[in-house]
Each structure stands twice: as structure tokens, then as C-alpha cells.
Amino acid sequence: MRAPDLFDQAQELEELMRAEAIERSRWHGGACSAVACECGAEIPEARRRALPGVQTCVDCATAMERGKRNRGSFDAV
């Protein structure tokens, strides 16, 4: 078996750093979730735990996502 060259070592380091970054983003360590959405609806605790740093209720998040999809499409004029 050959010794790892510089590119192999760089790839291993990149994979390790990526895995660590993903893990940090999952356990965020301080992203503060909102208790209530801007629309006034309460954001359930289960949603705040599942999505650290969440700022919108499900209805508003869904509406924003639909808006993003609609802006990306072209309507025939």
C-alpha cells in the first residue's frame, strides 16, 4: 500500500472539517429561536427544538417557500 500523498491528506482534512461543520450546525450552540412569529402565532417548542434559530411559524415558512418557488418560474405573457 502506498503512503498518502499531499492530495490524499488534504482530502481527509477537508472531509473531517466538513463533518465537524455539519455537526456544529446541527447542535448550533446558541442560535436563538423566536417564541412567536412576526404574524403573532406561537412557534411550538417542538419546532424550536427541531430547527434551532427558527424565526417563523409553519404557515409563514410555507408561504415564504411558495413565494420563492413562484418567483423562480416565468408566467406566459
C-alpha positions as CSV (number, residue, x, y, z in Angstrom):
1,M,0.0,0.0,0.0
2,R,1.3,3.4,-0.9
3,A,1.8,6.3,1.5
4,P,-0.9,9.0,1.3
5,D,0.3,11.9,-0.8
6,L,-0.4,15.6,-0.2
7,F,-3.8,15.5,-2.1
8,D,-5.0,12.5,0.0
9,Q,-4.1,14.2,3.2
10,A,-5.8,17.4,2.1
11,Q,-8.9,15.4,1.1
12,E,-9.0,13.7,4.5
13,L,-8.6,17.1,6.3
14,E,-11.4,18.6,4.2
15,E,-13.8,15.6,5.0
16,L,-13.0,16.0,8.7
17,M,-13.6,19.7,8.6
18,R,-16.9,19.3,6.7
19,A,-18.1,16.7,9.1
20,E,-17.3,18.9,12.1
21,A,-19.0,21.9,10.4
22,I,-22.1,19.8,9.8
23,E,-22.2,18.6,13.4
24,R,-21.7,22.2,14.7
25,S,-24.6,23.4,12.6
26,R,-26.8,20.6,14.0
27,W,-26.0,21.5,17.6
28,H,-25.7,25.2,16.8
29,G,-24.6,26.1,20.4
30,G,-26.5,29.3,20.7
31,A,-28.9,30.1,17.8
32,C,-31.9,31.7,19.5
33,S,-35.3,30.6,18.2
34,A,-38.2,33.0,18.4
35,V,-41.1,32.1,20.6
36,A,-43.6,33.9,18.4
37,C,-43.6,34.5,14.6
38,E,-43.9,38.1,13.2
39,C,-47.5,37.2,12.3
40,G,-48.2,36.7,16.1
41,A,-48.6,32.9,16.0
42,E,-46.7,31.0,18.7
43,I,-43.9,28.8,17.4
44,P,-44.3,25.4,19.1
45,E,-41.5,24.2,21.3
46,A,-41.1,21.0,19.1
47,R,-40.4,23.2,16.1
48,R,-37.9,25.4,18.0
49,R,-36.0,22.2,19.1
50,A,-36.1,20.7,15.6
51,L,-35.0,23.9,13.9
52,P,-32.6,25.8,16.1
53,G,-32.8,29.5,15.3
54,V,-36.2,29.3,13.7
55,Q,-38.0,32.6,13.4
56,T,-41.3,31.7,11.6
57,C,-44.3,29.6,12.2
58,V,-45.0,26.7,9.8
59,D,-47.7,28.7,7.9
60,C,-45.4,31.7,7.3
61,A,-42.4,29.4,6.4
62,T,-44.7,27.6,3.9
63,A,-45.9,30.9,2.4
64,M,-42.3,32.2,2.0
65,E,-41.2,28.9,0.4
66,R,-44.2,29.1,-2.1
67,G,-43.3,32.7,-2.8
68,K,-39.7,31.7,-3.6
69,R,-40.8,29.0,-6.0
70,N,-43.3,31.3,-7.7
71,R,-40.7,34.0,-8.2
72,G,-38.4,31.4,-9.8
73,S,-41.0,30.5,-12.5
74,F,-41.9,32.5,-15.6
75,D,-45.5,33.2,-16.5
76,A,-46.5,33.4,-20.1
77,V,-47.5,36.9,-21.0
